[in-house]
Amino acid sequence: MERTVRLKVQEEEDWEIPEEDPAEATEFALVGRLMTGKPWNKKLMSTILGRLWGADSGWALKILEQKGCNCYIALSFKDKELFYWVIEKRPWTLNGGVLLVDYWPVSGDWEKASLNYYSCWGKAYGIPLKLLTENNVRRIVSSAGETLDVHLDSAKTTFWRNFIRFKVGINVDKAICPGRFVPGDVNAKWVQFKYDKLPFMCFKCGLIGHEKASCEQPLLTVADAVGVEVPALGPWLRVEHTTKDCFEAARLLREGPAKKP
């Protein structure tokens, strides 16, 4: 019969304290979280980051853990200027994925790093002119995340452009917000959000770095004025996409593009 031994925490004292401050070992180190559906290895990641940063030396990379669509990495820098520049320009977009980086925690435990925050610029389309005040616009875009900046132009400029630029901080562990309804003259009016450099994401549940093919979550939908539900997520969430919003995308899917006379 096999014996099992239960190990217990020992209440011991008089452990030595290192003369060197442990925090100095991680002074110029970062923890990274690469969110992507593509397979990565150390060599490939080092090559692509070296090109992005314009630096083949002065830094080193180590893969800590790969979990689902997330690859956690350690970054160590000898070049202090490069270290601060990489922090300043975060997040980094590479091959459709997004790399979040944070300072190495003073505790030394990389898993305590804050790697769930992604800031990006976007555009809000279709805000009614009667709601064009800074407080109203901030209230509207706050649905997309923490409002960091809003570029509010004159009513005339906004009327012709039909959008307002905003910057928000997004929790990447929550679904991307496709837009929201606001009060209209008769019915509620849909304000469509579009995002700059939108990384790899699932157009079913809205999570960044998540694959639609393996997604088990229900499809995120939004209902129009008569109650017809349409998919809320799709490539139209990218600012460069010409489709106006989710409702136009659903119409084009049903009817096809309008024929030229």
N, C-alpha and C positions, 0 to 999 in steps of 0.2 A: 504494500500500500504506500502511495506517495505521500510524503509529508509536505504540508504547506506552511510557510512562515510569513507572518504578518509583520511588515516593517513599520516601526513607529517613529514619529518625529522625536528626536532627542533634544531635550532642553539643556543645551550646552552653552557655556560662556567662554569668554577670553579668546574669541577668534581674532586673528591678526587683521589689522587694517592696512591696506597697501599704502606706501608712501606717495605713490603717484595717484593723482585724482583720476578715478575711473572715467569721468566725463571727458577728459582730454583724449581718450582713446577714440571717442566718437564725435569729436569736435567738428570735423569736416566730413561727416558721413550722413548719408540720406537713406531713407527707406522708400522704395517705390512699389507701386501697384499698377501693373500693366493689365488693362481690361481689354481683352480681345478674344475672338473665337478661333484665332489661328495658332498653330503650334510654334513655339519659340525655343531656341536654345541660346546658350551664352554667347557663342560666336556670332550668330546672326544679330542678336540684340546689340552687342558691342559695336558691330559694324554700322548698323543703322543709326544708333545714337551718336557715334563718332562723326558721321556725316552731318547729322542734324546740328550738332554742337560745334562742328568745325574743329574738332580736337581728337586726334587719335591717341594722345598720351596725356598724362597728368591726372588720370582717373582710372578706377578699376571697378569691375562689376562682378557680383556673385548672385546666383539664383538661390533664394532662400526656400521657396515653396511654390508649387504649382497646385492650384485648387480650382477645378472647374474652368471657367473662363478667365480666371485671375492668376497672374504670375507675380509673385512677390520677390523683389530684388534688393540687394544691398549695393550702395554706391559709395565709394571712398575717393576723396579728392586730395591731390597734392597741390593742384592749382586752385588757390583760394578765390581768385577772380571768377574762374569757371564755376566754382561751387555756388557763389552768390548769384551768378547769372542764371544758372539752371533753376534755382529757387525762384528768382524774380520772374522768369518767363513761364513758369508752370501754369497749367498742365501742358504736356507735350503730346502731340498727335503723331502717330506713326503707323503706317500701313493700315489705316482704318481703325486702329485701336487708340486708346488714350492712356497715357502714363501719368499717374498722380504721384507726387513726391512730397516728402515731409522730413523735417529734421529727425535725426535718430533720437529717440526718447532718452532722457538723462538716466532713466532706470536701467538702460541697456537692453530692455526687452522690446525688440522691433515690433512685436504684435500690438503694442500700445500706441503706435504711430497713428496719426489722424489721416486716414486715406479714403475718406468717403465724400470729399468736397471737391466740386468741379465748377469753376467760374467760366462763364462764356457770354459773348454778346449775342443778341438776337433782335428780331423785329416783331412788333405787334401790329397786325393788319386789321383794319376795320373798326377802330375805336370811333364811336360817334363824336361829331364835333361838339355836341353839348356837354360831353364828358371830358373835354380837353383842359383839365387843370392838372398841375403837378401831383397833387394829392390823389386825384382820381387815377391818374396813369400809374403811379406807384402802387396803388391798391390793386389795380388790374394785373400788373406784371408780377406782383408778389405771389400770384398763383403759380408762377413758374419757379419760384425759389426766393432766396433772400435778395431783395432789391439792392444792388450795389451802385447803379448809376442809371439815369434816364436822360435822354436827349430830347427835350421838349421844344419843338420849333413853333413858329406862328401857326395859327389855325389855317391860313391860306396855304402855307408850305405843306402842312400835314394833309390837307385836303387833296392836293395834287399828287403827293407821293403815296398817300393812303397807308402809311406806316410810321411807327415811332421806334427809334433805336433804344435798346435797354441792355443792361448787364446784370446778370443774376448769378448767385451762388447756388448750385444744385447739389442736392444729396444724391449721389450716384447709386445708393442702395434703395432709392425710391424711383417710381416711374417718371419719365419725362412728361411734363404737362403740355398737351397739344394746343391748349387755348382755354377760353372760358366764355360764358354768356354774360352780357351786361344789359342794362335796361335800354330798350329802343323806343321809338315813337309809338309803335303798336305792340309788336312782339319783341321778345328778348333777341338781342343781336349777338352773333358769334364773333369773337375776336380771336383770330388765328395767330398762334406763336410759331415763328420760324427761327432756327438757330444757326449761328456761324460754326463751320467746321464740326458739324455733328459727327461724333465718332460712331464706331460700330455699336449697333443697338438692336433690340428686338422690337419689330413693328407689330407684335402681338400684345405684349404686356408693358412695353415701354422702358425696360431696364437697359442701361448702357452696359456693353460687354456681355450681353446675353444672346443666345442663339434662338431664333424663332423655331427652327426645326426641332429642337428638343424642349421647347417651352410647354409646360403643362398648365399654365395660367389661362383663364378665360380671355377672349378677345376684348380689348378695351374699345367701347363704342360710345358714340354721342348721338342723341336724337335731335332731329330737325323740328321745325315749328309745328309739323303735323304728326310728330311722334315716330317718324321713320328712323330707325337706327342705322348708322353708317360707321365703318371703321374710323377710329379717331387718329390712328397712327399710320404713317407711311412716308415715302421719300419726300413728300411735300413739306415735311418739317424742316428740310434744309433750305436755307435762304436762297440758294441758287436755283431751286426747283420752281418752274413757272406755274404749276398748278396753284390756284388761288388758296384753296383750303380743303378740308376733308369732305365737305359737301360737294364741291366741284369734282373732286377725285372720284366720288361715288357715282356722280352723274356721267362722267366720262367713261367709267367702267360699264355702266348700263347702256349708254347711247353711242359711245364712241365720240371722237372729236367732231366738232361742227364742220360741215362741208362748206368750202368756199363757193360763193355764187359765181 
